[in-house]
Structures are given as structure tokens and as C-alpha cells.
Amino acid sequence: MTSRYNTTRKDMSTMVDYLNRGALSTFNSSTQQNFLSVCSATINQTYYHNGSGILPVGGDVVKDGSGNWLAAGYYRVGDGSKYIRIMSSVGVVQGLNDCA
């Protein structure tokens, strides 16, 4: 079967990401931080996660507005009383933790 559309693998990946975006939830966050600075970081970003809660938890995947996975590091989230840790290069959250 031949397609009447001339699409590339990147086009298809972008389309699938766009279609899946409706299933993602937004959350407010800081930019990537280290452990010592995360709980004092400014929350000035909007990111997306695939979990069912308001904030991402362990095992959820987080992305930025361009569909890129968030880099490994610490991110202050929500109202600033919590942070997430990402340990992989594919945006998987290790856990949601309380700021002290």
C-alpha cells in the first residue's frame, strides 16, 4: 500500500507527539537545578507530564513545550513546597519530594 502523502519519520513523530499532547497535564516548575538550590529556585516554567495527578510523581515522564524530555536534575514544582528529581535523559521522574 502506498501513501498519497509524502511524510518523513520526523513528520510522523511530530504528529504523534501532537496527538498525544492532549493526554498530558501541565504543571508549573523551575528550570533545572542542583539539589542545593532547588527549593529556592523561581517557578517560571510550564511543563507537561503523563501522570494522572496535578504534579508528576515517580515513573511519570515530563516534557517541555517543544516535546523534549526534561534533562536530569532537580525541579521545584507546584506552589514551591515540592520538587521532583529526574535521573534519566528521557525525562522519567524518580519521585516527588517535599522542600524542607
C-alpha positions in Angstrom: 0.0 0.0 0.0 1.4 3.4 -0.9 0.7 6.6 0.8 -0.6 9.6 -1.0 1.3 11.8 1.5 5.0 12.5 1.3 5.9 12.4 5.0 9.2 11.8 6.8 9.8 9.9 10.0 10.3 13.2 11.8 6.9 14.5 10.5 5.2 11.4 11.8 6.9 11.7 15.2 5.8 15.3 15.5 2.3 14.4 14.5 2.1 11.5 17.1 3.5 13.9 19.8 0.9 16.5 18.9 -1.9 13.9 19.1 -0.6 12.6 22.4 -0.3 16.1 23.9 -4.0 16.2 24.7 -3.4 13.4 27.2 -0.7 15.3 29.1 -1.2 17.5 32.1 0.5 20.9 32.7 2.4 21.9 35.8 4.4 24.9 36.9 8.1 24.4 37.6 11.5 26.0 37.9 14.3 25.4 35.4 16.8 22.6 36.0 18.6 23.0 39.4 21.0 21.1 41.6 20.0 19.6 44.9 21.3 22.6 47.0 19.4 25.3 45.1 16.2 23.6 44.1 14.0 24.7 47.0 14.9 28.3 46.5 14.5 28.3 42.7 12.0 30.6 41.0 9.0 28.8 39.4 8.7 30.3 36.0 8.2 27.5 33.5 5.2 25.4 32.3 6.0 21.7 31.6 3.9 18.6 30.8 3.6 15.2 32.4 1.8 12.0 31.5 0.6 11.2 35.0 -3.0 11.4 36.4 -2.2 13.8 39.2 -1.7 17.6 39.4 2.0 17.1 39.8 4.3 14.5 38.3 5.3 11.6 40.5 7.7 8.7 40.3 7.5 6.9 36.9 5.8 9.8 35.1 7.5 11.3 32.1 7.9 15.1 31.8 8.4 17.2 28.7 8.8 20.9 27.8 6.5 22.8 25.4 8.5 21.6 22.4 8.0 18.0 23.3 11.6 17.5 24.5 12.2 15.4 27.6 13.4 17.4 30.6 17.1 16.9 31.4 18.3 15.1 34.5 18.3 17.3 37.6 16.0 18.8 40.2 12.9 20.9 39.5 10.9 22.9 42.0 7.2 22.3 41.2 3.6 23.4 42.0 3.3 26.0 44.7 7.0 25.7 45.6 6.7 23.3 48.5 7.8 20.3 46.5 10.4 19.2 44.0 10.9 16.4 41.5 14.1 14.6 40.6 14.8 13.4 37.1 17.7 10.9 36.8 17.4 9.8 33.2 17.9 11.5 29.8 14.3 10.6 28.9 12.5 12.7 31.4 11.4 10.0 33.9 10.6 11.3 37.3 12.3 9.5 40.2 10.0 11.0 42.8 8.1 13.9 44.2 9.7 15.3 47.4 9.0 17.9 50.0 11.2 21.0 50.3 12.4 21.4 53.9 
